[in-house]
Amino acid sequence: MTQNKEQAQKSLEERNKLITESRELYSKAKEEERNLTAEEKEQDDKRMTRVEELQKEISAYRDQKDREDRLGKFDDGFRIDPENGRAEDRKVGEGGEVAMRDKFDAWCRGGPQTLDGLPTEKRSIIQRHGLSNNTIDVKRQCGLTRPEERAAYVLNVTTAAQGGNTVPTEFLPRLERALQWFGDVRALAEVLVTSGDGPMDWPTAIDGVAGTPNAGALLAESGAVTSEDPELAFGKLTLNAYKYESHVIKVSAELLQDSAIDMLGLIWDVIGERLARAQNTALTTGTGSSQPNGCVTASALGKTAAAVAAVTADEVMDLAWSVDKAYRRLSAYMMHDNTALAIRQLVDGNSNYLLVLSNNVGELDRLFGYPLSINNDMAELATGEKTILFGDFAKYKVREVATVRLKRLDELYAANDQVGFIGFIRFDGDLLNAGSNPLKHLIQA
């Protein structure tokens, strides 16, 4: 181990020296306002190849040391000298600590089912955590998991695409992320944030006689008034709290320490985006069965297009006029970006485009004077798909419980010297519809 440690230290010093030389080379070229020459570029490429080789050696040493530390210091009963691998000052034999270590090791590897004979402190560790024989959990604590039992993807320094590219060579602490638009139902809906998670009811009422509005009547002077049942049909909208998770992101300790970018900030951004995407999908196409009722699912039929994969200007306008004017004045369109492109190519009788693009950041484009929201969780133009929504999206209610919860899992993956990160959000969504359908869709033939 001493020799390995010395070799690792030399590798670390050489790596740092090469990185410094690379930085100085680029700094010099920048000062002289020029690019690297072909010769300089070739030399620097060789330098960086060597840096990668050294980094693998350093990481291998760290992994080895971590394994030996875990095996040597699992707890006070299993202390091993990491320099020579020998157990010091311990009893041997049937009831000695060497025998107990071997028995515990065998138990972790799927040996005897009973805990009898193990030291009290070992049994308490297992029983306190509710671990059973041969479970992956206890194997991880012992560092005995097989490769197929470990996570397939872990952010780390060694693999370039899994984080290694963020460790500095020529230092530039900025990260370019590939972005993809998904949508923002939440921005148009009314969001209600509650501290508790119990069912939340919202009462509704509609005229009960075939949708005929309640109305008064002409009355003559001194005439007798009449009484009439208001004939209202009452209902309610119930919003629950369904929990969604971001999936765990595991990161090696080396990457957290060595990365030139704000790795923690990036991880939280990714988790936030995962939760936002999951929420937008649920609020768009959720089935309403043990999950939110998406705005597409909750909408009523407003217009059927004549074509399978196309729409006309008249059909888009007919959809809007299928919504009662009481809702129409605050309404908006929503569709997939590719559907918007098809509409973008439509013109009126004077060859003017129907879709008016906004010149102001943050403002939505307009279609027939109504705002247009792009939501790529909606279906594209195809047979039987609900491709365009129109209506008062403020009638779509989103209930969220408290705030997004972010967790850092330091202990769960400690055996592999990794840290886990995860986020949770609880919410529900549904259309507040007393019966007059404030939100309608266009469906393809």
C-alpha positions as CSV (number, residue, x, y, z in Angstrom):
1,M,0.0,0.0,0.0
2,T,2.8,2.4,0.8
3,Q,4.3,1.9,-2.6
4,N,0.9,2.3,-4.2
5,K,0.4,5.5,-2.3
6,E,3.7,6.9,-3.4
7,Q,2.9,6.0,-7.0
8,A,-0.5,7.7,-6.7
9,Q,1.1,10.8,-5.3
10,K,3.6,11.0,-8.1
11,S,0.7,10.5,-10.6
12,L,-1.2,13.3,-8.9
13,E,1.8,15.7,-9.1
14,E,2.5,14.8,-12.8
15,R,-1.2,15.3,-13.6
16,N,-1.3,18.8,-11.9
17,K,2.0,19.7,-13.7
18,L,0.6,18.8,-17.1
19,I,-2.7,20.7,-16.5
20,T,-0.7,23.8,-15.4
21,E,1.4,23.5,-18.6
22,S,-1.8,23.3,-20.7
23,R,-3.3,26.3,-19.0
24,E,-0.1,28.3,-19.5
25,L,0.0,27.4,-23.2
26,Y,-3.6,28.6,-23.8
27,S,-3.1,31.7,-21.7
28,K,0.0,32.6,-23.7
29,A,-1.9,32.1,-27.0
30,K,-4.7,34.3,-25.7
31,E,-2.4,37.1,-24.7
32,E,-0.8,37.0,-28.2
33,E,-4.3,36.9,-29.7
34,R,-3.7,33.8,-31.8
35,N,-4.8,30.2,-32.0
36,L,-2.5,27.3,-31.1
37,T,-0.1,26.2,-33.8
38,A,-0.5,22.7,-35.2
39,E,2.6,21.6,-33.3
40,E,1.3,23.1,-30.0
41,K,-2.0,21.5,-30.5
42,E,-0.4,18.1,-31.1
43,Q,1.7,18.5,-28.0
44,D,-1.3,19.5,-25.9
45,D,-3.4,16.6,-27.2
46,K,-0.6,14.2,-26.1
47,R,-0.5,16.0,-22.7
48,M,-4.2,15.6,-22.2
49,T,-4.0,11.9,-23.2
50,R,-1.5,11.5,-20.5
51,V,-3.6,13.4,-18.0
52,E,-6.5,11.0,-18.6
53,E,-4.2,8.0,-18.0
54,L,-2.9,9.6,-14.8
55,Q,-6.5,10.3,-13.6
56,K,-7.4,6.7,-14.0
57,E,-4.4,5.6,-11.9
58,I,-5.4,8.1,-9.2
59,S,-9.0,7.0,-9.2
60,A,-8.0,3.4,-9.1
61,Y,-5.8,4.1,-6.0
62,R,-8.7,6.0,-4.3
63,D,-11.1,3.1,-5.0
64,Q,-8.6,0.6,-3.6
65,K,-8.0,2.6,-0.5
66,D,-11.7,3.1,0.1
67,R,-12.3,-0.6,-0.1
68,E,-9.5,-1.4,2.3
69,D,-10.7,1.3,4.7
70,R,-14.2,-0.1,4.7
71,L,-13.0,-3.7,5.3
72,G,-10.4,-2.5,7.9
73,K,-12.7,-0.2,9.8
74,F,-16.3,-1.6,9.3
75,D,-16.5,-1.1,13.1
76,D,-14.3,-1.7,16.1
77,G,-14.7,-5.4,16.0
78,F,-13.2,-5.8,12.5
79,R,-10.2,-3.6,12.6
80,I,-7.4,-4.6,10.2
81,D,-4.0,-3.0,9.6
82,P,-4.3,-1.4,6.1
83,E,-0.5,-1.5,5.6
84,N,0.0,-5.2,5.9
85,G,-3.5,-6.6,5.8
86,R,-3.0,-8.5,9.2
87,A,-5.3,-8.5,12.1
88,E,-3.6,-7.1,15.2
89,D,-4.2,-8.0,18.9
90,R,-7.2,-10.2,18.2
91,K,-8.3,-13.6,19.5
92,V,-8.6,-16.6,17.1
93,G,-10.6,-19.7,17.4
94,E,-14.2,-20.7,17.5
95,G,-15.4,-17.7,19.5
96,G,-12.6,-15.2,18.6
97,E,-12.9,-12.0,16.6
98,V,-11.3,-13.6,13.5
99,A,-13.9,-16.3,13.5
100,M,-16.7,-13.7,14.0
101,R,-15.4,-11.6,11.1
102,D,-15.3,-14.7,8.9
103,K,-18.8,-15.7,10.0
104,F,-20.2,-12.2,9.3
105,D,-18.4,-12.1,5.9
106,A,-20.0,-15.5,5.0
107,W,-23.4,-14.2,6.2
108,C,-23.1,-11.2,3.9
109,R,-22.2,-13.4,1.0
110,G,-25.3,-15.4,1.4
111,G,-24.1,-18.0,3.9
112,P,-25.9,-19.2,7.1
113,Q,-29.4,-17.9,7.5
114,T,-29.1,-17.5,11.3
115,L,-27.6,-14.6,13.1
116,D,-26.6,-16.8,16.1
117,G,-23.0,-16.7,17.0
118,L,-22.5,-13.2,15.7
119,P,-21.3,-10.5,18.2
120,T,-24.2,-8.5,19.8
121,E,-23.1,-5.3,18.1
122,K,-23.2,-7.0,14.6
123,R,-26.7,-8.4,15.2
124,S,-27.9,-5.0,16.4
125,I,-26.6,-3.4,13.2
126,I,-28.5,-5.9,11.0
127,Q,-31.7,-5.9,13.1
128,R,-31.7,-2.1,13.5
129,H,-31.7,-1.6,9.8
130,G,-34.2,-4.4,9.1
131,L,-31.7,-6.2,6.9
132,S,-32.2,-9.8,5.9
133,N,-29.6,-12.4,4.9
134,N,-28.0,-11.8,1.5
135,T,-29.8,-8.5,0.9
136,I,-28.1,-6.1,-1.4
137,D,-28.3,-3.4,1.3
138,V,-26.1,-5.3,3.7
139,K,-23.8,-6.4,0.9
140,R,-23.3,-2.7,0.0
141,Q,-22.3,-2.0,3.6
142,C,-19.8,-4.8,3.4
143,G,-18.5,-3.7,-0.1
144,L,-19.5,-7.2,-1.5
145,T,-22.0,-6.3,-4.2
146,R,-21.5,-7.9,-7.6
147,P,-21.2,-5.6,-10.6
148,E,-24.7,-6.6,-11.9
149,E,-26.2,-5.5,-8.5
150,R,-24.8,-2.0,-8.8
151,A,-26.3,0.9,-10.6
152,A,-25.4,1.1,-14.2
153,Y,-25.0,4.8,-14.4
154,V,-23.1,6.9,-11.8
155,L,-21.7,10.4,-12.4
156,N,-17.9,10.1,-11.9
157,V,-14.5,11.6,-12.9
158,T,-13.1,8.7,-14.8
159,T,-15.7,8.4,-17.5
160,A,-15.7,11.5,-19.7
161,A,-19.4,11.5,-20.7
162,Q,-20.5,10.8,-17.1
163,G,-18.7,13.8,-15.6
164,G,-15.1,13.6,-16.5
165,N,-15.4,16.3,-19.1
166,T,-16.2,18.8,-16.3
167,V,-12.8,18.3,-14.6
168,P,-10.7,21.2,-15.7
169,T,-7.9,21.0,-18.2
170,E,-8.1,24.5,-19.8
171,F,-10.2,26.0,-17.1
172,L,-13.6,27.3,-18.2
173,P,-16.1,26.9,-15.4
174,R,-19.2,27.1,-17.6
175,L,-21.4,24.3,-18.8
176,E,-23.4,24.1,-22.0
177,R,-26.5,22.0,-21.6
178,A,-28.6,20.6,-24.4
179,L,-32.1,22.0,-23.9
180,Q,-35.5,20.8,-25.0
181,W,-38.8,22.6,-24.7
182,F,-41.7,20.6,-23.1
183,G,-44.5,23.0,-22.1
184,D,-45.9,25.0,-19.3
185,V,-49.5,24.1,-18.4
186,R,-48.8,25.4,-14.9
187,A,-48.2,29.0,-16.2
188,L,-51.8,29.2,-17.6
189,A,-53.6,27.2,-14.9
190,E,-54.5,28.5,-11.5
191,V,-52.1,27.1,-8.9
192,L,-53.2,26.5,-5.3
193,V,-50.5,25.7,-2.8
194,T,-51.6,24.0,0.4
195,S,-49.7,23.0,3.6
196,G,-51.6,19.8,4.0
197,D,-52.2,16.9,1.7
198,G,-55.8,15.9,2.4
199,P,-58.5,15.9,-0.4
200,M,-59.5,19.4,-1.3
201,D,-63.1,19.9,-2.6
202,W,-64.3,22.7,-4.8
203,P,-68.2,22.9,-5.1
204,T,-69.8,23.5,-8.5
205,A,-73.4,24.3,-9.6
206,I,-75.2,24.3,-13.0
207,D,-78.8,24.9,-14.1
208,G,-80.5,21.6,-13.8
209,V,-83.1,21.8,-16.5
210,A,-81.3,20.7,-19.7
211,G,-78.9,23.6,-19.3
212,T,-81.7,26.2,-19.5
213,P,-80.5,29.3,-17.7
214,N,-82.5,30.5,-14.7
215,A,-84.3,33.7,-15.6
216,G,-86.8,36.1,-14.2
217,A,-90.1,37.2,-15.7
218,L,-92.2,40.3,-16.5
219,L,-94.4,41.4,-13.6
220,A,-97.4,43.7,-13.9
221,E,-98.0,46.5,-11.4
222,S,-99.2,45.0,-8.1
223,G,-99.0,41.6,-9.7
224,A,-98.4,38.6,-7.6
225,V,-94.9,37.1,-7.7
226,T,-94.4,33.4,-8.2
227,S,-91.9,31.1,-6.5
228,E,-89.8,28.7,-8.5
229,D,-87.2,26.1,-7.6
230,P,-83.8,27.4,-8.7
231,E,-83.2,23.9,-10.2
232,L,-79.5,23.9,-9.6
233,A,-77.5,20.7,-9.9
234,F,-74.6,20.8,-7.4
235,G,-71.3,18.9,-7.8
236,K,-67.7,19.2,-6.6
237,L,-64.2,18.9,-7.9
238,T,-61.8,17.0,-5.6
239,L,-58.1,17.6,-5.8
240,N,-55.7,15.1,-4.2
241,A,-51.9,15.0,-3.8
242,Y,-50.1,12.5,-6.0
243,K,-46.3,12.1,-5.3
244,Y,-43.8,12.2,-8.1
245,E,-40.0,11.6,-7.9
246,S,-37.0,12.7,-9.9
247,H,-35.1,9.4,-9.8
248,V,-31.8,9.3,-7.9
249,I,-28.7,10.9,-9.4
250,K,-25.6,9.3,-8.0
251,V,-22.3,11.2,-8.0
252,S,-18.8,10.1,-7.0
253,A,-17.0,11.9,-4.3
254,E,-14.2,12.6,-6.7
255,L,-16.4,14.4,-9.1
256,L,-18.0,16.6,-6.4
257,Q,-14.5,17.6,-5.3
258,D,-12.7,17.9,-8.6
259,S,-15.3,19.3,-11.0
260,A,-14.6,22.9,-12.2
261,I,-18.3,23.7,-12.5
262,D,-21.0,24.1,-9.9
263,M,-21.8,20.4,-9.9
264,L,-24.4,20.7,-7.0
265,G,-26.1,23.5,-8.8
266,L,-26.3,21.5,-12.0
267,I,-27.7,18.5,-10.2
268,W,-30.4,20.5,-8.5
269,D,-31.3,22.1,-11.9
270,V,-31.6,18.6,-13.5
271,I,-33.8,17.4,-10.7
272,G,-36.0,20.4,-10.9
273,E,-36.3,19.9,-14.7
274,R,-37.2,16.3,-14.3
275,L,-39.9,17.1,-11.8
276,A,-41.2,19.9,-14.0
277,R,-41.3,17.6,-17.1
278,A,-43.1,14.9,-15.1
279,Q,-45.6,17.5,-13.8
280,N,-46.3,19.0,-17.2
281,T,-46.9,15.5,-18.7
282,A,-49.3,14.6,-15.9
283,L,-51.2,17.9,-16.2
284,T,-51.5,17.5,-19.9
285,T,-52.4,13.9,-20.6
286,G,-52.9,12.3,-17.1
287,T,-55.7,9.8,-17.1
288,G,-57.3,11.0,-13.8
289,S,-57.2,7.5,-12.4
290,S,-54.8,7.5,-9.4
291,Q,-53.1,10.4,-11.1
292,P,-53.9,14.0,-12.2
293,N,-56.6,14.5,-14.8
294,G,-54.7,16.2,-17.6
295,C,-56.2,19.2,-19.4
296,V,-56.4,17.3,-22.7
297,T,-58.2,14.4,-20.9
298,A,-60.6,16.7,-19.1
299,S,-61.5,18.8,-22.2
300,A,-64.7,18.3,-24.2
301,L,-65.0,17.9,-28.0
302,G,-65.2,21.3,-29.8
303,K,-64.4,20.5,-33.4
304,T,-63.4,17.5,-35.6
305,A,-61.0,18.3,-38.4
306,A,-61.8,17.0,-41.8
307,A,-58.2,15.8,-42.6
308,V,-56.1,13.2,-40.8
309,A,-53.0,15.3,-40.4
310,A,-53.9,18.9,-41.3
311,V,-56.1,21.7,-40.0
312,T,-57.7,24.7,-41.7
313,A,-58.2,28.2,-40.5
314,D,-61.9,27.8,-40.4
315,E,-61.5,24.7,-38.1
316,V,-59.2,26.5,-35.8
317,M,-61.7,29.4,-35.6
318,D,-64.7,27.0,-35.2
319,L,-62.9,25.5,-32.1
320,A,-62.7,28.9,-30.5
321,W,-66.4,29.7,-31.1
322,S,-67.4,26.3,-29.7
323,V,-66.5,27.7,-26.2
324,D,-69.1,29.8,-24.5
325,K,-68.3,33.5,-24.8
326,A,-68.3,33.8,-21.0
327,Y,-65.1,31.8,-21.1
328,R,-63.8,32.9,-24.5
329,R,-62.7,36.4,-23.5
330,L,-60.0,35.0,-21.3
331,S,-59.1,32.0,-23.4
332,A,-56.0,30.8,-25.1
333,Y,-54.9,28.1,-27.6
334,M,-52.5,25.3,-26.7
335,M,-50.8,22.8,-29.1
336,H,-47.6,21.0,-30.0
337,D,-44.8,23.1,-31.7
338,N,-45.2,21.1,-34.9
339,T,-48.9,21.8,-35.0
340,A,-48.1,25.5,-34.5
341,L,-45.8,25.3,-37.5
342,A,-48.6,23.9,-39.7
343,I,-50.8,26.7,-38.6
344,R,-48.0,29.2,-39.0
345,Q,-48.1,28.4,-42.7
346,L,-51.8,29.2,-43.0
347,V,-52.8,32.6,-44.6
348,D,-56.0,34.5,-44.9
349,G,-57.6,35.8,-48.2
350,N,-55.0,38.6,-48.3
351,S,-52.0,36.2,-47.9
352,N,-51.5,37.4,-44.4
353,Y,-50.3,34.8,-41.9
354,L,-52.9,33.9,-39.3
355,L,-50.3,33.4,-36.5
356,V,-48.9,36.7,-35.2
357,L,-45.5,36.3,-33.6
358,S,-44.7,38.4,-30.6
359,N,-41.7,40.7,-30.6
360,N,-41.6,40.9,-26.8
361,V,-39.8,38.4,-24.6
362,G,-42.2,36.6,-22.3
363,E,-45.3,37.3,-24.4
364,L,-47.1,34.6,-26.2
365,D,-47.7,34.6,-30.0
366,R,-51.3,35.2,-31.0
367,L,-53.8,33.3,-33.1
368,F,-57.0,35.1,-34.1
369,G,-56.2,37.5,-31.3
370,Y,-55.9,34.8,-28.6
371,P,-52.6,33.8,-26.9
372,L,-50.9,30.6,-28.1
373,S,-49.1,28.3,-25.7
374,I,-46.7,25.6,-27.0
375,N,-46.9,22.3,-25.1
376,N,-44.9,19.4,-26.6
377,D,-46.6,16.9,-24.3
378,M,-49.6,17.3,-26.6
379,A,-50.1,15.0,-29.6
380,E,-49.0,16.0,-33.1
381,L,-51.2,15.9,-36.2
382,A,-52.3,12.3,-36.7
383,T,-55.4,10.2,-36.9
384,G,-57.7,10.5,-33.9
385,E,-55.4,12.7,-31.9
386,K,-56.6,15.7,-29.8
387,T,-54.2,18.2,-31.3
388,I,-55.5,21.7,-30.3
389,L,-56.9,23.0,-27.0
390,F,-58.9,26.2,-26.6
391,G,-60.5,27.7,-23.6
392,D,-60.1,29.4,-20.2
393,F,-57.1,27.6,-18.7
394,A,-57.6,29.4,-15.4
395,K,-60.5,27.0,-14.9
396,Y,-57.8,24.2,-14.8
397,K,-56.8,24.0,-11.2
398,V,-53.4,22.7,-10.0
399,R,-53.1,21.8,-6.4
400,E,-49.5,21.6,-5.0
401,V,-48.5,20.5,-1.5
402,A,-46.0,22.8,0.2
403,T,-42.9,23.0,-1.9
404,V,-40.6,20.7,-3.8
405,R,-38.5,18.5,-1.4
406,L,-34.8,18.0,-2.3
407,K,-32.8,15.3,-0.5
408,R,-29.1,14.6,-0.4
409,L,-28.4,10.9,0.4
410,D,-24.9,10.9,2.0
411,E,-25.2,7.5,3.8
412,L,-27.2,5.3,1.4
413,Y,-24.3,5.1,-1.2
414,A,-21.4,5.7,1.2
415,A,-20.0,2.2,0.7
416,N,-19.2,3.1,-2.9
417,D,-18.0,6.6,-1.9
418,Q,-21.0,8.2,-3.8
419,V,-23.6,10.7,-2.9
420,G,-27.2,10.4,-4.1
421,F,-29.6,13.3,-4.9
422,I,-33.3,13.1,-5.4
423,G,-36.4,15.4,-5.4
424,F,-40.1,14.9,-4.7
425,I,-43.2,16.9,-5.5
426,R,-46.9,16.3,-4.7
427,F,-49.6,17.7,-6.8
428,D,-52.9,17.1,-8.6
429,G,-54.8,18.8,-11.5
430,D,-58.3,18.8,-12.9
431,L,-60.7,21.0,-14.8
432,L,-63.2,23.0,-12.8
433,N,-66.2,22.3,-15.0
434,A,-69.7,22.9,-13.7
435,G,-71.1,21.5,-17.0
436,S,-70.6,24.2,-19.6
437,N,-67.1,23.0,-20.7
438,P,-64.7,25.9,-20.4
439,L,-62.0,23.9,-22.2
440,K,-62.5,22.2,-25.6
441,H,-60.3,20.3,-28.1
442,L,-60.0,19.8,-31.8
443,I,-59.6,16.2,-32.8
444,Q,-58.2,14.9,-36.1
445,A,-60.5,12.7,-38.3
